Amino acid sequence: MSEKSSEMASRPLKPLSADQALAFKLDKLRQILIASEFCLLIVVIQRLLLGSWQTALILTVLALILGLCYYVAKYGRLQVGAALFLTSLTITTSYFMWVYGGLNDEALLVFPAILIFSAVIASYGLLVLLLLYMLGTVMLLGYINEAGLYTNEVPARDLSSAFLTCAILVMVTFSVWLLSRDLRNLLEKLSRENLRVMESKDEISRLYNHDPLTDLPNRRLAKELFEQSMALAQRENSKFALIFLDLDHFKAINDSLGHAIGDEFLKKMAQRLQSVLRDSDTICRFGGDEFVILSQNFVDDTQIHQLAQRILRGISRPFYINGNELVVSGSIGIALGPNDGLSFDELCQKADAAMYSCKDKGRNNYCFYNQDMNQSEQEVLQLTQDLRQALSGDQLCLHYQPKVELKTGNIVGAEALVRWQHPQRGWISPVEFIPLAERAGLIVELGLWVLESAVSQCKRWHELGYKNLSVSVNVSAIQLRRGDFELQVKQVLSQTGLSGEFLVLELTESLLLDVQHSLQMCLQGLREQGVILAIDDFGTGYCNLGYLQRFDVNMLKVDRSFVSKINQSKQDEAIVRAIIQMAHSLNLEIVAEGVETEEVAEQLRLLGCEKGQGFYWSRPCPPMDFIELVVKSSATTRGL
């Protein structure tokens, strides 16, 4: 829809303003005056030729009055000009009727024209007055002629009379033509405007009910279509399915190739989905990468299984956009009516729960809703609210697991690990509530609390005299992508007075795949503050030396899955040895996680690993217990 038509349709047609109406009436008055002057001139000439000096004189005076009216109208005095024009014309007409032919006089033809003129260019009050005057004149003339009080002579109908009648008819016809022409133009203009308004309303209605990118029905229209389909399904006693589709990892397309490619991909995806559905199925877009399919008229669940499989096969085929081959998968949640509900919102909520269950099970699949999912969603919702309260209360705390220097056995640092003691459920594992915090949008707030608490604790250790201790904090990718993480770290270090060299930020290996310049600048800013960057669980993700060089990391933490079996598996030992050698060649420090026995610790030391962390030395413990471990470690070392 064009910008012009959109703007026009967004507001109703306005009537003419007072100035516009005045200008229109003045223009009509001037045109009628010119036509009347022209006719009067012709009649005056005709009367002079016939020797009718008195009539010619009266018409000449009338012409002068009309000229005065034109002058008055030219300067915008509409009511004065119209009243003078119509009154003088009415009085002159009635004069001729009284003096000459009475009700049979040709002048009577002028009365209807005067009423038309007054209705268009004058006020309604003047129109009524003129009408009453004309009615009075006609009735009075009729009465006095019938009573014999005064008798008008009936003029002979000759060529002169015919000429005068023709002149009056021409003047009236011209004036009426002017008015009818303007009326036709106005009606045509209104017709065109109404047509454009109707077209614009249709376009607005389409945009109101359809997704502007894919032109699919949006959520609003989907609800209306659902109610129609549900009513039909109930009449025919058939099943109805609401299928919720979410594309897996679509955000990666937007982030890596840009939103223009992402939009084009979504349009092609909409076309692909339409091609695999039945004619009776309706696909809608809820926004982002979420689609909903309304499916009806199926007998058993087998048809829904087949439809879901057909959808997954369809979207998994490659898309080719601007030289890029794009392949995605989808997660599908299915809710069935009437078994799972009868309302649109209820089925959407249940299909959405089924879709998330599908994502939790590995994506690229479909799941039907069941009651257990509802119970699970309620528990997640309750736990999310409890986590919000925990952040504002005293339910969260940090435990610290020692990092030990393998050569000396000294504790040189600790990893800060958040713990949650729920008032009713007791200790809740981070494996359970960290993903919940990320999904609920609480991970940034939680991560900042962990950072502030860990840095403050490390500063207190330094004040107690243990100035060589460092603290490690795990950082979520969401925190880094937020944009202000570098500033947060700087403020925390400044407020506590801790030097950046004693803060270790542990990043996931998959984060190194992020090619955004903003992330590189953030990590560079952290390094400039002296902060140590470590890659956590190294070896389980996307190992790439180029990534290590680009992000300028300082430390690698070898994943426990390799460390715990180096005395049992030659392959794991070879992997750990290779990682250690690679790290040394890149001047990177090595920390081995998951050390649980003395034999593993000794083997790591022999392989050249600098530091270890694991249950062999200690489980994560509260700050005071950690300091006791540090004291014992120092005493043991001095004893040696």
C-alpha positions in Angstrom: 0.0 0.0 0.0 1.4 3.4 -0.9 2.3 5.9 1.7 -0.3 8.4 0.3 -3.2 5.9 0.4 -2.1 4.7 3.8 -2.2 8.2 5.1 -5.5 9.0 3.5 -7.1 5.8 4.9 -5.9 6.5 8.4 -8.3 9.4 8.7 -11.9 10.0 7.6 -12.7 12.4 4.8 -13.1 15.9 6.1 -15.9 18.3 4.9 -15.0 21.6 3.3 -13.6 24.1 5.6 -15.4 27.5 6.1 -12.9 29.2 3.9 -13.3 26.6 1.1 -17.1 26.8 1.3 -16.9 30.6 1.1 -14.6 30.5 -1.9 -16.8 28.0 -3.7 -20.0 30.2 -3.2 -18.2 33.4 -4.2 -17.0 31.7 -7.4 -20.5 30.5 -8.2 -22.0 34.0 -7.5 -19.5 35.6 -9.8 -20.2 33.1 -12.6 -24.0 33.6 -12.2 -23.6 37.4 -12.2 -21.6 37.3 -15.4 -24.2 35.1 -17.1 -27.1 37.3 -15.9 -25.3 40.5 -17.1 -24.8 38.9 -20.5 -28.5 38.0 -20.8 -29.6 41.4 -19.5 -27.4 43.1 -22.1 -29.0 41.1 -24.9 -32.6 41.8 -23.6 -31.8 45.6 -23.2 -30.5 45.8 -26.8 -33.6 43.9 -28.0 -36.0 46.3 -26.0 -34.2 49.3 -27.3 -34.6 48.1 -30.9 -38.4 47.6 -30.1 -38.6 51.1 -28.6 -39.5 49.8 -25.1 -37.5 52.5 -23.4 -39.0 52.0 -19.9 -38.2 48.3 -19.8 -34.7 48.9 -21.2 -34.1 51.5 -18.5 -35.2 49.3 -15.6 -33.1 46.4 -16.9 -30.1 48.8 -17.3 -30.5 49.8 -13.6 -30.7 46.1 -12.7 -27.5 45.4 -14.7 -25.7 48.2 -12.8 -26.9 46.7 -9.5 -25.6 43.3 -10.6 -22.3 44.9 -11.5 -22.2 46.3 -7.9 -22.9 42.8 -6.6 -20.0 41.5 -8.7 -17.7 44.1 -7.2 -18.9 43.3 -3.6 -18.4 39.5 -4.3 -14.9 40.2 -5.6 -13.9 41.4 -2.2 -15.3 38.4 -0.4 -18.6 39.9 0.9 -20.7 36.9 0.0 -23.8 37.5 2.0 -24.0 41.2 1.1 -23.5 40.4 -2.6 -25.9 37.5 -2.7 -28.6 39.3 -0.8 -28.3 42.4 -3.1 -28.3 40.3 -6.2 -31.2 38.0 -5.3 -33.3 40.8 -3.8 -32.9 43.1 -6.7 -33.6 40.3 -9.2 -36.7 39.3 -7.2 -38.1 42.8 -6.9 -37.5 43.5 -10.6 -39.2 40.3 -11.6 -42.2 40.9 -9.5 -42.4 44.5 -10.9 -42.6 43.3 -14.4 -45.3 40.7 -13.4 -47.4 43.5 -11.7 -47.0 46.0 -14.6 -47.3 43.6 -17.5 -48.7 40.1 -17.8 -49.1 39.1 -14.1 -49.1 35.3 -13.7 -48.9 35.0 -17.4 -45.7 37.1 -17.7 -42.5 35.6 -18.9 -40.8 37.0 -15.8 -42.4 34.4 -13.7 -39.8 31.9 -15.1 -37.1 33.7 -13.2 -38.6 32.9 -9.8 -37.4 29.2 -9.8 -34.0 30.2 -10.9 -33.8 32.7 -8.0 -34.7 30.0 -5.5 -32.0 27.7 -7.0 -29.4 30.5 -6.8 -30.3 31.4 -3.2 -30.2 27.7 -2.1 -26.6 27.5 -3.4 -25.0 30.8 -2.7 -27.1 32.5 0.0 -28.2 31.7 3.5 -31.3 29.5 4.3 -32.9 32.5 6.0 -32.8 34.5 2.8 -34.1 31.5 0.8 -37.1 31.3 3.1 -37.8 35.1 2.9 -37.6 35.1 -0.9 -39.9 32.0 -1.1 -42.5 33.7 1.1 -42.2 36.9 -0.9 -42.7 35.0 -4.2 -45.7 33.0 -2.8 -47.2 36.2 -1.5 -46.8 38.0 -4.8 -48.2 35.1 -6.8 -51.2 34.7 -4.5 -51.9 38.4 -4.3 -51.8 38.8 -8.1 -54.1 35.9 -8.5 -56.6 37.2 -5.9 -56.8 40.8 -7.1 -57.2 39.7 -10.7 -60.0 37.3 -9.8 -61.7 39.9 -7.6 -61.4 42.5 -10.3 -59.5 44.9 -8.1 -56.7 45.0 -10.6 -56.4 43.3 -14.0 -53.2 42.5 -15.7 -53.3 42.5 -19.5 -52.5 39.2 -21.0 -49.8 40.0 -23.5 -49.8 38.7 -27.0 -47.4 35.8 -27.6 -45.2 37.1 -30.4 -41.5 36.8 -31.5 -40.5 39.4 -28.9 -42.1 37.4 -26.1 -40.5 34.2 -27.4 -37.1 36.0 -27.5 -37.5 37.1 -23.9 -38.5 33.7 -22.8 -35.5 32.2 -24.6 -33.2 34.7 -22.9 -34.6 33.8 -19.5 -34.3 30.1 -20.2 -30.7 30.4 -21.5 -29.7 32.3 -18.3 -31.4 29.8 -16.1 -30.0 26.9 -18.0 -26.5 28.2 -17.9 -26.7 28.8 -14.2 -28.2 25.4 -13.5 -25.5 23.9 -15.8 -22.8 25.6 -13.7 -24.2 24.1 -10.5 -24.8 20.7 -12.0 -21.3 20.6 -13.4 -19.8 21.3 -10.0 -22.1 18.8 -8.4 -21.1 16.1 -10.9 -17.4 16.9 -10.4 -17.9 16.7 -6.6 -19.7 13.4 -6.9 -17.0 12.0 -9.2 -14.3 13.2 -6.8 -16.1 11.7 -3.8 -16.5 8.4 -5.8 -12.8 8.3 -6.5 -12.0 9.1 -2.9 -14.4 6.5 -1.6 -12.9 3.9 -4.0 -9.4 4.7 -2.7 -10.6 4.6 0.9 -12.2 1.2 0.3 -9.0 -0.1 -1.3 -6.9 1.3 1.6 -9.3 -0.2 4.1 -8.9 -3.6 2.4 -5.1 -3.2 2.5 -5.2 -2.1 6.1 -7.4 -5.0 7.0 -5.0 -7.4 5.3 -2.0 -5.9 7.1 -4.0 -6.0 10.4 -4.6 -9.7 10.0 -1.5 -10.8 8.1 2.2 -11.0 8.8 3.8 -8.2 6.7 6.9 -10.3 5.9 5.4 -13.6 4.8 1.8 -12.5 4.2 0.7 -15.4 6.3 -2.2 -15.0 8.8 -0.9 -13.5 12.1 -1.9 -14.5 15.6 -5.1 -12.4 15.5 -6.4 -13.9 12.3 -5.2 -17.4 13.5 -7.5 -17.1 16.5 -10.5 -16.4 14.3 -9.7 -19.2 11.9 -9.2 -21.5 14.9 -12.6 -20.8 16.2 -14.2 -21.4 12.8 -12.3 -24.7 12.4 -13.0 -25.8 16.0 -16.8 -25.2 15.4 -16.6 -27.3 12.2 -14.7 -30.1 14.0 -17.3 -30.2 16.8 -20.2 -30.4 14.3 -18.5 -33.2 12.4 -17.2 -34.9 15.6 -13.7 -34.9 14.2 -10.3 -34.1 15.7 -8.4 -30.9 15.4 -4.7 -30.2 15.9 -2.7 -27.1 16.7 0.9 -27.5 15.6 3.6 -25.2 17.0 6.8 -25.0 15.0 10.0 -23.3 16.1 13.1 -23.2 13.8 16.2 -24.5 15.5 19.2 -22.0 15.8 17.6 -19.5 13.4 19.3 -16.7 15.3 22.6 -17.9 13.9 21.5 -17.0 10.4 20.6 -13.5 11.5 23.8 -13.0 13.5 26.1 -14.3 10.8 24.5 -13.3 7.5 22.3 -10.3 8.6 18.6 -9.7 9.0 18.0 -9.2 5.2 19.1 -12.8 4.5 17.1 -13.9 7.6 14.0 -12.2 6.3 14.4 -13.7 2.8 14.9 -17.1 4.5 11.7 -16.8 6.5 9.7 -15.9 3.3 11.1 -19.0 1.5 10.4 -21.1 4.6 6.8 -19.9 4.6 6.5 -20.9 0.9 8.1 -24.3 1.7 5.7 -25.0 4.5 2.7 -24.1 2.4 3.8 -26.5 -0.2 3.9 -29.5 2.2 0.6 -28.9 3.9 -2.8 -30.1 2.8 -5.3 -27.6 1.3 -7.4 -27.8 4.5 -4.5 -26.9 6.7 -3.7 -23.2 7.6 -0.3 -21.9 8.4 0.2 -18.8 10.4 3.3 -16.8 11.6 3.4 -15.7 15.2 6.6 -13.7 14.8 10.3 -14.4 14.7 10.8 -18.0 13.7 7.6 -19.3 15.2 4.9 -20.8 12.9 1.5 -22.3 13.8 -0.4 -24.8 11.7 -4.1 -25.4 12.2 -5.0 -28.8 10.9 -8.6 -30.3 10.8 -10.6 -33.1 9.3 -8.4 -36.0 10.3 -9.6 -39.3 11.6 -6.7 -40.6 13.7 -3.4 -39.5 15.1 -1.5 -41.3 12.3 -2.3 -38.5 9.9 -0.9 -35.9 12.3 2.3 -38.0 12.7 2.6 -38.1 8.9 2.0 -34.3 8.6 4.6 -33.6 11.3 7.2 -35.8 9.6 6.4 -34.2 6.2 6.9 -30.7 7.7 10.3 -31.8 9.2 11.4 -33.3 5.9 10.3 -30.2 4.1 12.2 -27.6 6.2 15.3 -29.7 6.4 16.0 -29.4 2.7 18.6 -26.8 1.9 17.7 -23.2 1.0 19.8 -21.2 -1.4 19.9 -17.5 -0.8 22.4 -15.1 -2.3 24.9 -17.8 -2.9 24.5 -19.2 0.7 23.3 -22.8 1.3 21.2 -22.7 4.5 20.1 -25.8 6.3 18.0 -25.7 9.5 15.8 -28.1 11.5 12.7 -27.6 13.5 11.1 -28.5 16.8 7.4 -29.2 16.7 4.8 -29.3 19.5 1.3 -30.7 18.9 -1.8 -30.2 21.0 -5.0 -32.0 20.0 -8.6 -30.7 20.3 -10.9 -31.4 22.0 -8.8 -33.7 24.2 -6.2 -31.1 25.2 -8.6 -28.2 25.2 -11.2 -26.2 23.3 -9.8 -22.6 23.4 -7.1 -21.2 21.1 -5.0 -19.8 24.0 -5.1 -23.1 25.9 -4.0 -25.2 22.9 -1.3 -22.7 22.0 0.1 -22.9 25.5 0.1 -26.7 25.5 1.6 -27.0 22.0 4.3 -24.5 23.1 5.1 -26.7 26.1 5.3 -29.7 23.8 7.6 -27.8 21.5 10.0 -26.9 24.4 9.9 -30.5 25.5 11.0 -31.5 22.0 13.9 -29.0 22.2 15.0 -30.5 25.5 15.1 -33.9 23.9 17.5 -32.8 21.1 15.4 -30.8 18.6 14.6 -31.8 15.0 11.6 -33.8 16.1 8.0 -33.5 17.2 6.2 -34.1 20.5 2.6 -34.5 21.4 1.4 -32.7 24.6 0.7 -34.7 27.6 -0.3 -33.9 31.2 3.2 -34.5 32.5 4.5 -31.6 30.4 1.9 -29.3 32.0 3.0 -30.3 35.5 6.6 -29.8 34.4 5.9 -26.4 33.1 4.2 -25.4 36.3 7.1 -26.6 38.3 9.5 -24.6 36.1 7.4 -21.5 36.4 7.3 -21.9 40.2 11.0 -22.5 40.4 11.7 -19.5 38.2 9.7 -17.3 40.6 11.5 -18.8 43.5 14.9 -18.0 41.8 13.8 -14.4 41.4 13.2 -14.3 45.2 16.4 -16.0 45.9 18.3 -13.3 44.0 16.8 -10.7 46.2 17.1 -12.7 49.4 19.9 -14.7 51.2 19.3 -18.1 49.6 22.3 -18.0 47.2 25.9 -18.4 48.3 29.3 -19.2 46.8 31.4 -22.3 47.4 35.0 -22.5 46.4 36.9 -25.4 44.9 40.7 -25.1 45.3 43.2 -24.9 42.4 46.4 -26.6 43.3 49.9 -26.2 41.9 50.9 -29.7 41.1 54.6 -29.3 41.7 54.3 -27.8 45.2 50.9 -28.8 46.3 50.1 -25.2 47.2 46.6 -23.8 46.7 46.9 -20.9 44.4 43.3 -20.1 43.7 39.7 -21.2 43.7 36.8 -21.6 41.3 33.7 -19.8 42.6 30.6 -22.0 42.2 27.1 -20.7 43.0 24.8 -22.7 45.3 21.1 -22.3 46.1 19.5 -23.5 49.3 15.8 -23.4 48.7 13.7 -22.9 51.9 11.5 -25.9 51.2 13.4 -28.0 48.6 16.9 -27.7 50.2 20.0 -27.5 48.1 19.2 -27.2 44.3 21.9 -28.2 41.9 23.4 -25.6 39.5 22.8 -28.0 36.7 19.1 -27.4 37.3 18.8 -23.7 38.0 21.6 -22.2 35.7 19.8 -23.3 32.5 16.6 -22.0 34.1 18.2 -18.6 34.8 19.3 -18.4 31.2 15.8 -19.3 29.9 14.1 -16.8 32.2 16.5 -13.9 31.5 18.0 -14.0 35.0 21.5 -15.1 34.1 22.8 -11.6 33.7 21.6 -10.6 37.2 22.8 -13.9 38.7 26.2 -13.6 36.9 26.8 -10.1 38.2 26.0 -11.2 41.8 28.5 -14.1 41.5 31.1 -11.7 40.0 30.7 -9.1 42.8 30.6 -11.8 45.6 33.7 -13.7 44.3 35.8 -10.7 43.7 35.0 -9.3 47.1 35.8 -12.6 48.8 39.2 -12.8 47.0 40.0 -9.2 48.2 39.2 -10.3 51.8 41.7 -13.2 51.4 44.3 -10.8 50.3 43.7 -8.6 53.3 44.1 -11.7 55.5 47.6 -12.1 54.0 47.0 -14.7 51.2 47.9 -12.3 48.4 48.7 -15.0 45.8 45.2 -16.4 45.6 43.1 -15.8 42.5 39.4 -16.5 41.9 37.8 -18.0 38.8 34.2 -17.1 37.8 32.2 -18.8 35.1 30.7 -16.4 32.5 27.6 -17.1 30.4 27.6 -16.2 26.7 24.5 -14.1 27.4 26.5 -11.9 29.8 29.2 -11.2 27.2 26.7 -10.5 24.4 24.8 -8.0 26.6 27.3 -5.3 25.8 28.2 -3.8 29.2 30.0 -6.8 30.7 33.4 -5.2 30.3 32.2 -2.1 32.2 30.7 -4.3 35.0 34.0 -6.1 35.5 35.9 -2.7 35.6 33.5 -1.3 38.2 33.7 -4.4 40.4 37.5 -4.4 40.3 37.5 -0.7 41.0 35.1 -0.9 43.9 36.9 -3.8 45.6 40.4 -2.7 44.8 41.4 -6.2 43.5 43.9 -6.3 40.7 42.7 -7.8 37.5 45.4 -10.4 37.4 43.7 -12.2 40.3 40.4 -12.6 38.4 40.0 -15.5 36.0 37.0 -15.5 33.7 36.1 -19.0 32.5 34.5 -19.0 29.0 32.9 -21.9 27.2 34.7 -23.2 24.2 31.7 -22.8 21.9 31.8 -19.1 22.6 34.9 -18.8 20.5 32.8 -19.5 17.4 31.1 -16.1 17.8 32.6 -13.9 15.1 31.0 -10.7 16.2 33.4 -7.8 16.5 31.7 -6.6 19.6 32.6 -9.8 21.5 36.2 -9.5 20.4 36.4 -5.9 21.6 34.8 -6.9 24.9 37.4 -9.7 25.5 40.2 -7.4 24.4 39.0 -4.8 26.9 39.0 -7.4 29.7 42.6 -8.4 28.8 43.7 -4.8 29.0 42.4 -4.7 32.6 44.8 -7.6 33.3 42.0 -10.1 33.7 42.9 -13.8 32.9 40.8 -15.5 30.2 40.4 -19.3 30.5 38.7 -21.7 28.2 36.6 -24.1 30.3 36.1 -27.8 29.4 38.6 -27.6 26.6 38.6 -30.5 24.2 34.9 -31.2 24.2 33.9 -28.4 21.8 35.2 -26.8 18.7 39.0 -27.0 19.1 40.6 -24.4 16.8 44.1 -22.8 17.3 42.9 -19.8 15.2 40.2 -19.1 17.7 42.7 -19.2 20.6 45.0 -16.7 18.9 42.1 -14.4 17.9 40.8 -14.1 21.4 44.1 -14.0 23.2 43.3 -16.4 26.0 45.7 -17.2 28.9 44.6 -20.6 30.2 43.1 -23.9 29.1 41.1 -26.1 31.5 41.2 -29.7 30.3 37.8 -31.3 30.6 37.3 -33.9 33.3 36.2 -36.5 30.8 39.8 -36.9 29.6 41.5 -36.3 32.9 39.7 -38.9 35.0 40.8 -41.8 32.7 44.4 -41.0 31.8 45.6 -43.9 34.0 43.2 -46.3 32.3 43.0 -45.2 28.7 46.0 -44.7 26.5 43.8 -42.7 24.1 42.8 -40.2 26.9 46.4 -39.9 28.0 47.4 -39.1 24.5 44.7 -36.5 24.2 45.8 -34.8 27.5 49.5 -34.9 26.5 48.7 -33.3 23.1 46.6 -30.6 24.7 49.4 -29.8 27.3 52.1 -29.7 24.6 50.0 -27.5 22.4 49.3 -25.1 25.3 52.9 -24.9 26.2 53.8 -24.1 22.6 51.3 -21.3 22.7 52.4 -20.1 26.1 49.1 -21.0 27.7 48.7 -22.2 31.2 47.0 -25.6 31.8 44.6 -26.6 34.5 43.2 -30.1 34.7 39.7 -30.6 36.0 38.2 -33.7 37.7 41.4 -34.9 39.5 40.1 -37.5 42.0 43.1 -39.6 42.9 46.8 -39.2 43.7 47.8 -41.3 40.8 46.0 -39.0 38.3 47.6 -36.0 40.0 51.0 -37.5 39.7 50.5 -38.5 36.1 49.4 -34.9 35.2 52.5 -33.5 36.9 54.7 -35.8 34.9 53.0 -34.8 31.7 53.8 -31.1 32.5 50.4 -29.9 33.7 50.9 -26.9 36.0 47.6 -26.9 38.0 44.8 -29.3 39.0 41.4 -29.1 40.5 39.2 -31.9 41.8 37.8 -33.9 44.6 41.3 -35.3 45.4 42.0 -32.1 47.2 38.5 -30.9 48.1 34.9 -30.6 47.1 33.6 -27.0 46.7 33.3 -25.6 50.2 32.3 -22.4 52.0 34.9 -19.5 52.3 36.0 -20.3 55.9 36.5 -24.0 55.1 38.5 -22.9 52.0 40.8 -20.8 54.1 41.5 -23.7 56.4 42.5 -25.7 53.4 44.9 -22.9 52.3 46.4 -22.8 55.8 46.9 -26.6 55.9 48.4 -26.5 52.4 50.8 -23.8 53.4 51.8 -25.7 56.5 52.3 -28.9 54.7 54.5 -27.2 52.1 56.6 -25.6 54.8 57.0 -28.9 56.5 58.3 -30.5 53.4 
